[in-house]
Amino acid sequence: MERTLVELVHVIMEEKQSQFQMVPDRMRRRKGSVTVVQNGQGLSIDLRIALRKQISILQACQELQEYVKQQMEDLTGLPVQMINIQVAGMCAEK
């Protein structure tokens, strides 16, 4: 189930690719840039990104959190308890 949830987050994030790109976490030996944990209270999502624009990091992360939370809850019916975003750096415009 968690693998399916990770894939769903990737699909949701594709719509926001103009603002950032996903960054794998090689230090923690994760293959991807998204981790989803499901427990009795809902979903916990970790994202690792690089921002594409010179925009407010705080504003970009807040907007991304709200967007992913709303989309995941609408598509799965599961509550999202937490979304952690790690900004790994800046990247070139797409």
N, C-alpha and C positions, 0 to 999 in steps of 0.2 A: 504493500500500500504506500509506504513512504517513497519508494522509487517513482510511483505514479504521481504523487504529490509534487516531487521535485521536478518532474517533466512538465507538470501543469504550471508551476512557477516560471519555468523557462519560457513557456508559450506566452504567458502573461507579460513577462519582461520584454519580449521581442517588440511589443508596441511602444516601448520607451527607449529603444536602442539609439535614438537620435541624441539622447542626453548622457548616456553612459555605455560602457561595455562591461561584461562580466569578467571577473579575474579569478582564475583558479588559485586555491590556497595550497601551494606546494610545501609550505613549512609544516602544515598539519597533515600532509599526505592525503589530502582530500583530492579526488579527481575533478571535482567541479567547484563552482562558485556559489552553489545553493545547497543548504542543508535544511531539511524539514524533519521535525520530531513531533510525533503525535502522542499525546498522553490523554488522560481522562478529562482534562479541562479544555482541550483544544489543540491548536497547532502552534508551534514555535518555529519561526523561519529565520535563518541566518543567510545574509547576502553579502557577497564580496564584489565590489564594483570599482571602476575607475570612471571619473566624471569626464565628459567630453567638452564641456563649455566652462567659461569663466563665470560661473554662477554661484550663488550662495550655497555652500555645502549643506548648511542646516536646512534651508528651504528645499533644496533638491531631495534630501533624505526624507524630510517630512512628507513631501508630495508622493514620493515613491512608496513610503510606508502605507499611507492612506490608500493609494491606488491598489497595491498588492493585497492589502487586507480586505478591501471591498470586493475585489475580483475573486479572491480565494473563498471568501464566505459565500458569495453569490453562487459560485460554481460548485462548491462542495457541500454547502450547508453546515460546515464545521466552523466553530468560532476560532478566530486567530487571536491568541493570547499575547504574542510578542513577535515583533520583527526587528531583528538586529541588523544594522547595515554597517559594514566596514568599508570605508573609502580607502582604497589601496593606492590611489594617486590620480593623476590627470592623464588623459590620452588625446590623440589628435582627433579633429572633427571627422565625422564619417562622410 
